[in-house]
Amino acid sequence: MALSPTFKGILLVIAASLCWSLGGLIARSVAADGITIVFFRSLFMMLTIALYLLITQGRLGAAATIGGVGWIGVLSGGLLAASFLFYILSITHTLVANAYVLMSASPFAAALLARLLLKERLSAVTLAAMILAFLGIALMVGPDLGGGQWLGNLFAFGVAMAFGANVVLLRKTRGIDMMPAALLGGLFSALATLPFAAIGSISAHDLALIALMGVVQLGSGLILFTRGAPLLSAAHSSLLTLTESVAAPIWVWLVLSETPGLFTLLGGALVLAAVAFQTLASSRPQISSVSS
């Protein structure tokens, strides 16, 4: 039996989030600085997406797709590049707990922008799931919350806004192949970090791990998300990406034997409950919606 577009989108976005959740585990074993990681990760991500386009569309088809990306694709690439950079800057300029709470606001940013720009209504079910997921993230990192630095907090909020805006663009351009936008995102972030990256001093060990990040964690994740997000509402797809925050400590526990704390387990359960609640409800007709 063929999968419905909605269920297919759910599977693709969750798979993308699981790919992204590997970032923390891999980065724990890399000695290179954050800017250098962004530079090389962006290069390997670009190679992954370029290869995907060549395999799925052929040389001429890929060239035509990239050439027809348009201004919306350029804007989407810029938003992706901003989210890559802001993420690194946020976790190096404020407490990681602060950064994750602020970045988990992306579903709210996506829902607000979708309402303003696409007139996309926010269902009461989705709103309830978003609030439950946000509470779960806050519970996960609550014991570690602190003052931090205002600049790092601002960068973390920038991640939420940039990612939320890109989700809305993917939703708006459902009939256009936006995969080249991810390619541009890698190009923009690589160019932005090139002057500051320690290219000549990176070790073979670090380069191999960063290649894994670029191919699997970021490249494959973006391919899956770019294919799945247009099949869902902006709020729904961005809500599903919060499974990244739940899966990340699980990978560390399985591989590095770091046992997650009680608050992490409870908060993760709330996030998963919110995602399951929204996913089950999405197969039923919407009864009410929040609108202005």
CORDA-V332666 format. One record per backbone hydrogen bond with DSSP energy under -1.0 kcal/mol. CO is the residue of the C=O (numbers start at 0). NH is the residue of the N-H. Records with the same first field share a line. If there is no record, write none. Layout:
CO = NH  NH
This chain:
3 = 7
4 = 8
5 = 9
6 = 10
7 = 11
8 = 12
9 = 13
10 = 14
11 = 15
12 = 16
13 = 17
14 = 18
15 = 19
16 = 20
18 = 21
19 = 22
21 = 25
22 = 26
23 = 27
25 = 28
26 = 29
32 = 36
33 = 37
34 = 38
35 = 39
36 = 40
37 = 41
38 = 42
39 = 43
40 = 44
41 = 45
42 = 46
43 = 47
44 = 48
45 = 49
46 = 50
47 = 51
48 = 52
49 = 53
50 = 54
51 = 55
52 = 56
53 = 57
57 = 61
58 = 62
59 = 63
60 = 64
61 = 65
62 = 66
63 = 67
65 = 68
68 = 72
69 = 73
70 = 74
71 = 75
72 = 76
73 = 77
74 = 78
75 = 79
76 = 80
77 = 81
78 = 82
79 = 83
80 = 84
81 = 85
82 = 86
83 = 87
84 = 88
85 = 89
86 = 90
89 = 93
94 = 98
95 = 99
96 = 100
97 = 101
98 = 102
99 = 103
101 = 104
102 = 105
104 = 108
105 = 109
106 = 110
107 = 111
108 = 112
109 = 113
110 = 114
111 = 115
112 = 116
113 = 117  119
121 = 289
122 = 126
123 = 127
124 = 128
125 = 129
126 = 130
127 = 131
128 = 132
129 = 133
130 = 134
131 = 135
132 = 136
133 = 137
134 = 138
135 = 139
136 = 140
137 = 141
140 = 143
141 = 144
148 = 152
149 = 153
150 = 154
151 = 155
152 = 156
153 = 157
154 = 158
155 = 159
156 = 160
157 = 161
158 = 162
159 = 163
160 = 164
161 = 165
162 = 166
163 = 167
164 = 168
165 = 169
166 = 170
167 = 171
168 = 172
172 = 175
178 = 182
179 = 183
180 = 184
181 = 185
182 = 186
183 = 187
184 = 188
185 = 189
186 = 190
187 = 191
188 = 192
189 = 193
192 = 195  196
196 = 198
202 = 206
203 = 207
204 = 208
205 = 209
206 = 210
207 = 211
208 = 212
209 = 213
210 = 214
211 = 215  216
212 = 217
213 = 218
214 = 219
217 = 221
218 = 222
219 = 223
220 = 224
221 = 225
222 = 226
223 = 227
224 = 228
227 = 230
228 = 231
232 = 236
233 = 237
234 = 238
235 = 239
236 = 240
238 = 241
239 = 242
240 = 243
242 = 246
243 = 247
246 = 250
247 = 251
248 = 252
249 = 253
250 = 254
251 = 255  257
260 = 264
261 = 265
262 = 266
263 = 267
264 = 268
265 = 269
266 = 270
267 = 271
268 = 272
269 = 273
270 = 274
271 = 275
272 = 276
273 = 277
274 = 278
275 = 279
276 = 280
277 = 281
279 = 282
280 = 283
287 = 123
289 = 121
